Amino acid sequence: MQRVSSQANRFFFNRYRYDGALRGNILSPPPTFPLLHNSITQTHSNSQAQASSNNGRRMVNPIKIVDDVNSVEDALSMFHRMLRMRPLPSVVRFNQLLGNLSKMKHYSTVVSLHRQMDLAGIVPDAYSLNILINCFCYMKHMPFSLSVLAKFFKFGYEPDTVTLTTLVKGFLLESNIDEAKDCYEKMIEEGCKPDLITYSTLLNGFCKMGNTAAAIQLLRNMEKSTCKPNIVAYNTVFDSLCKDGLIVDALELFSAMIRKGILPDVITYNTLIHGASILGQWKVAIRLFNEMVAQKITPDVQTFNVLVDMLGKEGMVVEAQGVIDIMIWRGIKPNVVAYNSLMDGYCMQGKIEDARKVFDMMVDNGCESDLRSYSILINGYCKNKRIDEALRLFEEMPSKGLTPDVVTYNSLVNGFCTVQRTQAAQELLLEMQSHGEVPNCQTYATLLNGLCKNGQLEEAMTLFQNMEENKLELNIVIYTSLIDGFCKAGNLAAAKELFLESSSKGLQPNVRTYTIMINGLLNGGLVGEAINLFTKMGESGCPPDDCTYNTMIRGLVLNRKILRAVKYTNEMVARGFSADASTAELFVHLILNGELDSSLQSLIRKDS
């Protein structure tokens, strides 16, 4: 025991020089801890008054009372009653009380009461100290957790698996993965065997911090040890791999697990199916689902929800509807998540009537619609330019106890702008702010784009300046909308100024920004500037796409620069792009008029 204690002491206390924590009484809490002096004093006074009124009466059995403690107030009252008992109750009774408080997550209260016990001369046992370490860990004060460890050695106790597992958890709560690993390795070195809880704690910690490689290595270590991983351990790693997009690795590990005789459960399949669906591998997800059913593992609501969502996003709404039907046939009541996914799938396909039928069916089946249900349907109506129906749903929300969020408002703002009702969109922005909902960058970008497209450049610039004054993010999308608006209005000076300003603010123009600016220059007859910008575009790491080439070629033709247009046409084809319908039509017209060699006709036909 002495050898183990000294080695552990050297490991922990030479490594962590928390001098302030280790001087004096090691259980003294740090100055910043709330010691609940007022609560304790008040409870103590109340307890004294109660004791006075009950003078001469027999004290109630503390065992039963500790079991009845359900609040921090009850615990404080019971604690001080126990302190006044003679003889004092055993430390086991105090442990029960502190354990209850710890389960209620009143960690600082446990620390304060432990200090009171220490002052009263109540000697803690190993269980008491484990509770205290656990509280310090959850409070993210590892120096004091390690201070308590010294108390083990002082009283001749040997830290057990629970003690060191708790310390591992504490390091992980502070995102200190290296120290958690060191603690785990020290545990093994000192002859303390980690149990399944230890491994599970480490696995969860590694996975939550995105260190999947460390989790897999730990899983391998478990496989070689006497503490074999169970399905929960494997599921933890599967989840981490899938979140990292490593579905192939997850499936390989899944196969290896099966070979070891460990049977998957519904959580295993749900995790893998969800991982496959996120990557759009719907065939893999369906295969796993069929395999799951064949293995007599009953799919739950989450399984079906993932399938409905995946199929809807893949445009397979008929199949997604079929999954809902299967759920009902199996006696599983679809929840709002399933219905929302199906509605979203229909809206993505432009089938707003079908989406509305799902919405009504959900209500008819006794499933309450939520904020997302309304937002999906409102967005669908807006994209189909059915603003009045979207507004009716929007106005219905308060009667259902639902408050529109920024997503709902953004859909309506976009809808109003799409049908050129920009005044209504601006009024909605004010209404949104008056209801305490903060517009985000997308709200402003959508409104600003709508104003620009409707030629309301003065109002767009006013909104832009308001964004600057309020220090809102001005991204390249917002600048691009303004540049487009000024180019279409023929105000190239303002467009060029905004283009240069965006670059001076560290914003990288995207391919759309360049294409819009090039088109504006060509329409303004500034061919040289357009060609220079086209060249600069490639040099700036933003290569032109097919839209840029077609814009450039049409602009050159309209400016009677036919030979240059042919040069860019050849370059476009060499890069694997094609002439679009407008460019092809323009070239055919030139050939028919004899302005262009007919040998290019086959090229245009080939690529149009």
N, C-alpha and C positions, 0 to 999 in steps of 0.2 A: 504494500500500500504506500509505503514511504517513497519507494522508487517511482511508482506511477505518479504520485502527487508531485514530486519534485520535477519530473520530466514535463508533466502537463503545465506546472507552474512556469517553468522556463519557457515553454512554447508560447503560452498565452501572454505572460506578463513581461517577458523580455521583448516580445514582438510588438505588443501594444503598450506603449509607455504613456498610459493615461494617469499621470502623476496626481492630477487633481482628484481623480476618482479613487485613487488607491490610498491616499493619505487619510489618517483618522479612521472614523467608523465607515467601513466600506459600504454599509447599507444606507448611508445618508444620501438622500436624493439630490440631484443637481439643483442649483438655485432657481432655475427656470421652471421647475416642476410645480404645478398647482397642488399645494399641500392640503387644500380644503380646510384650512384652519377655521374659517367661519362656520362651515357645516359641522365640523367635528365639535367645535366649542359649543355651538347651539345644541347639538344632539347630546353632548355631555351634560349640559345644564338641564335639558329636559329629562335626561336619565336620572340626574341627581334628585330633581323634584319628584320624579316618579318613585324613586327609591325611598324618599322621605315619606311619601303618602302610603307606601306599602311596608312601612317599618314593622318588622316583626313577622311579616309574612314569609312563607317559604318561596324561594326562587324557583322559577319554572325550569324544567329539564332542558338544557341547552341543545341536546341532540334533536329533539322535535322542532325547536324553534329555528335552528339553523336550516333545517329542511324546508321550513315555511318562508324563508327569506326570498322575496320576489322583487325587491327594489333596493336602490342604494340607501334610501332613508332607513328601511328596515334593517339593512346590514349594519349601518353605523350605530343604530340604537342597540342592536343585539351585541355588537362588538364591545361596547362600553359596559353593558350589563355583565358580559362574560368576564371583563377585566376586574369587576368588583366582586366576583364570586370567590368564596373561600371554602375549600381550596380552589385554586384556579382550574378551569377545565384543561384537559390535555391539549397538546399542540394539534392533535388530530382534529379536534372540534374547530379550532381556529383555521386550520387548513380547509375545512369544509366551507367555512364562511368566505375565506379569501378565494377559494376555487369558484364559488358561485359568483362572486363579484367579477372575477376574471372572465367567466363565461358571458357575463353581461357587458364585457368590454370596458369596465371601469378600471383601467389599468393604473392610472395615477392614484386612485383611491386605495388600491391594493398596496402600492408602494408606501403611501402615508400610514396605513394601518400596520404594515409590517414594521415600520419605524417605531410605532407605539408599542408593539409587542416586544421589540428589542429593548426599549427603555424600561418595560415592565419586568424584564428579566426572563421572558419566555424564550427558551432555547429552541430555535427552529430545527426541524429535521430535514432530510434530503428532499422530501416532498414539498415542504415550505419553500425551500430555496429554488426548486424547479419552477414553482409558480411565479416567484419573483423574477427569475431569469426570463420567463416567458413574457411577463408584463413589460420589462425593459426592452425586450426584442420588438414587441408590437409598438412600443413608443419610439422605436428607432434610436435607442440610446445604448449601442453596443458596448461602449466603455464601461457602463454600469452593470451590464450583463456579465461582463468578464470580472468585474469586481466581486459580484456575488459568487462566482466560481471559486474565488479565494476562500470564501467562507466554508465551502465544502471541506477544504483541506484543514482549516482551523478546527473544525469539529470532528475531524476524522472520518468524514464521509467520502466515498469514492463516486465521482460522476459516472452516471450510467448512460445507457443509450438514449434515454429520454432527455437527459441534460444536454448532451452534445448534439442531438438532433434539433433541439430547440435553438442552440447556438447557430447551427447551420441555417435554420430558418431565419434567424435574426439577420445574419449577413446577407441572405438573399433579399430580405425585405428592404435592405439598404442598397440593393443592386450591386453588392460587393461579391461578385461571383468568384473571384480568385481566393478570397478569404474563406468563402464557403467550401471551396474545394480543398483548401489547406486543412480546414477543420475536419472535414470528412476523412482525409488521408491520415491526419493525426489520430482520429478515432480508431482507425484500423491498426495503426502503429502501436497504440497503447493497449491493444488487445480488447477493445470494446467493439463488439460485432454490430454493425449496422443492421437494422431490421427493415421490414417492408415500408414502414412509415418514413424512415430515414431516406431510403432510396426515392420514395414518392415525393418527398419534400424537395430533394435535389432535382429530380426530373422536372417537377413543376416549375421550380425556380429557373433552371436552364432554359426551358421552353418559353416561359414568359418573357425572358430577356432576349429571346431570339437566338440563343446559342444551341441550335439543334445538333450540331456536331458533338458538343459535350454531352448532350442528352443521349445520343446514340452510343457514344463510348461508354457511358455509365450503364446503359442497358446491356451492353456486351459484358461488362464487368459483373453485372447481376447474373447473367446466364452462366458465368463460370463459377459463381459463388454458390453457397448453400441456400441463399435467399433468392430463389428464382423469381423472375418478373411475372406478374399476373396480367390479366387482360387490361386492368386499369392502367398499369405502367405502359403497356404497348399503346393503348389508346391515346395516352398523353403525348407520346412521340409521334403517332400518326397525325394528330392534330397539328403539331408543330411543323411537320414536313409539308402537310397540305397548305398551311398558311404561308409557307415559303415557296409554294408553287411546285414542290418536288413530288408530284403525284407518282411518278415512276419509281422513285426511291421508296415511297410509302407502300406501293403495291409489292415491291420486292421484299420489304420487311414483313408485309402481311403474309406473303407466301412462306417465308422462313418461319414465321410464328405458327402457321398451320402445321408445318412439318414437325415442329416441336410438340405438337399435340395440344396446343392452347387454342380453345375454340373462341371465335369472334362472337360479339354480342351486337345488339342493335346500335349501340353507340359507335362501335367499330365501323359498321357499314355506313351509318349516317355520316361519319367523319370523312370516309373515303369517297362516298357519293358526292358530298358537298365539295370536296377538294377537286374532283374531276369536273363538276359542273362549273366551278369558278373559272377553270381553264377552257371552258367550252367543249370539253371532251364528253359530249352527251352519250356517245355510244358506249364508252367505258362505264359511265354512270348507270346506264340501263342494264349493262351486263352485270354489274355489281348488284343492282336491285333484283334481277332475276335469280342470281346466285343466292342472294339473301333469302328469298322466298323458298327456293329449292332446299335450303338448309333448315327450313322450318323456323326461321327467325322472323317473328311478326313485325312488319314495318309499323312505326308509330307516326304520329302527326308530323313530326319533324322530317321524317323520311319523305313523306308525300309532299310536304311544303317545298323541300329542296327540288324535287322532281318537277313540280308545277312551275316553280320559278325558272328553272333551267330551260324547260321546254318553251315557256313563254318568251324568254329572251332569245331563243333560237328561232323564233317565228313559228314554232310548232304548236299553235294554240289549240288545234283540234285534239292533239295528243294530250295537251295540258288539261283540257276539259275532260278528256277520258280518265285522267288520273283522279280528278275530283269525283267523277262517277264511281270509280273503283273504291275510293275512300268511303263514300256513302254506302255502297254495296257491302263493304266489310264492316259496317257499323261504326266507322270512325267519323266523327262529326268534323267537317272541315272548319278550320278557324279563320280569323280575319286575315292572317298572313297568306293562306292559300288563296282565298278569294282575291286579295289585293294583287297577288302575283299574276293570277289569270286575267284580271282587269288590265293590268299593265301590259301583258302580252297582247291583248286585243287592241289596246290603244297604240302600241308600237306598230301594229299592222294597219292602223287607220280605221279599224272596225269599231267605231265608237258606239254603235247601236248594240253590238254584242257585249261590249264592256258595260253598258248601262243595264243590260239584262242580268249580267253577273251581279252587279251592284244590288239590283232589286231582289234577285234570288237569295243573296246573302241575308238581306233584311227579312225576307219571307221565311228563311230557315232559322230565324232566331239568333243570328250572329250579328252583333252590333258593329256597324261601320265605325272606323276610327279616322283620325286626321289624315292618314296616308290614303285611305279609301277615297275621301273627298278630293285630296290633292291630285291623285292619279286621274280621276274622272274630269276634274276641272281642267287639268292640263290637256287631256284628250280633246275636250270640247274646244279649247283655245286653239290647238293645232289644226282643228278642222274648221276654224273661223266661226264657230257657233258660240259667240261670246255671251249672248243673252241666256243660253242654257247654263253656261259656266257661271254666270252671275247668280242665277237662281239657286244653284247648289251652294255658292259662296254665302249667300244671304241666309241659307237654311242651316248653316253650320252652328251658329250660336244656340239655336233651339235644340240642338243635339248635344249641347255642352262642349262643343269643340271650338277652339280658338285657332284661326288661321295662322300659319307660321310663314317664315320668309319664303319657303318653297311655294306655298299656295299663292302668295302675293306676286312672286316672280312670274308664275304661269299666267296670271291675269294681266300683269303689266305687258308681257310679251304678246298676249292675245290682243289687247287693245292696240298695241303698236302695229301688229300684223294687219289689222283692218283699218289702219290709219286714224284711230281714235286716240291720238296722242294727248289731247287735253284730259280725257278720262284717265289715261295712264298716269299723268302728272298728279291728278287729284287723288288717285289711289295711293301714290307714294306718300302724299301728305297724310292721308287717312291711316296708312300703315304706321307712320311715325307717331301719330296721335294716340294709337292703341298700344304704344310701347314696344312695337316690333322694329328692330333695327335693320334697315336695308343693308344688304351686303354688296360686294363689288359687282356681282351678277345683276342685281336690281338696277344699279346705275348704268351698267354697260348696256343692258337691254333697252332701257328708256332712251339713253343717249343714241343708240343705234337707230331706234325708231324715229327719233327726231331728225336725225341726219337723212334717213331714207325718205322722209316726208319733206325734206328741204327746209326744215326749221332750224337753220344753222345758228341763228342768233340765240335761240332758246337752248340749243345744244351746248353752245359755248358758255352760257350762263350756268348750266348744270355742271359743266366741266370745271369751271372756276370755283363753284361751291364745293366740289369734291376736293379740289386743291386746298381750299381754305380749311376744310374739315380734316385734312391730312389723310384722306382715303387713298387706298392703293390705286394708282393709275397705271394699268398694265398696257401691253401692246395692243390688246383687243380694242380698248377704248380709243387709243390713238388711231388705230386703223379705221374705225368707224368715222372719226372726224376727218381723216385724210380722204376717205372715200366720198364723204359728203361735200367737201370743198372741191375735190376734183370734178365731181358731177356738176357742181355749180359753176365750173370754169374758173374758180379762184385758185390758180396754181401757186400763187405766191404764199397764200395761207397754208396750202397743203404741204408745200416744200418746207415751210417754217416748222410745221408740226412734225414732219418726218425727221428733220434735223434735231428738234427738241427731244423727241423720243430717244434718239441715239445718245444725246448728251446726258440723258438721265439714266443711261446704262441699260436701256431696254433694247433687246435684239429684235429688229424687224423680222417677221416671219414671211413665208413665201407669199401669203395673201397680201401683206403690207406692200412688199416689193411689186407684186403684180398690179395692184391698184395704182400705185404711184407711177409705174411704167405706162400703164394705160392712160392715166391723166396727162402725162408728158406727151405721149404720142397724139392724143386727141387735141392737145394744144399746139401741135406742130413742132415740138421740141425734140426732134429725132435724135440729135447728138446726145442730149442729156439722158434720153431713154436708153440708148445703147450703152452709155457709160454706167448707168445704174444697173443694167442687166449684167454687165461684166463684173461690177463690184459685188453684185449679189452672190455670184459663184465664189468670188474671192473671200467673202465674209462667212463662208461655211453654210450658206443657205442656197443650195443648188436649185435652179428653176425647175418647175414641174411642167406637165403637159399644158396646164392652163396658162402658165407664164409664156411658154413658147407660142401657143396659139394667139394670145393677146399681142405678143410682139410681132408676129407675122402679119396679122390683120392690120395692125397699126402701121407697119411699114408699107403695106400695099396701099392703104388709104392715103399715105403720104407720098405715093408714087415712087417708092424705093423698092422696085420689084426685084432687082438682083440681090439686094440684101435680104429680102423676104425669102428668096429661093435658098440663099446660104443658110438662113436659120431653119428653113424647112428640112434641108439635108441633115443639119446638126440634130434637129429634133428626132428625125427618123433613126439616126445613128444611135441615139440614146434610148431607143425603144419606145418613144412616144408616138402618138398618132395625131393627124389633123382631125379636129372636131368637125361637126356638121357645118358650122358657120364658115370656118376656114376652107373646107373642101368646096363649099358652094362658091366662095369668092374666087378660088383658083380655077374652077370650072368656067366661071364667067370670064376670067381673064383669057383662058385658052380659047373659048368660043369667039372672043373679040380679037383674037390674034395677038394679044399683048404678052402671051406667055407661050413658050415652046410646048407643043402638044406631047412631047416625050414625057412630060411630067404628069400626064393624065393617068397613066398606069399607076404611078406612085400615089396619087390622090385616091384613086379607086381602091388601091390595096389597103390604105391606112384609114380611110374614112368610115 
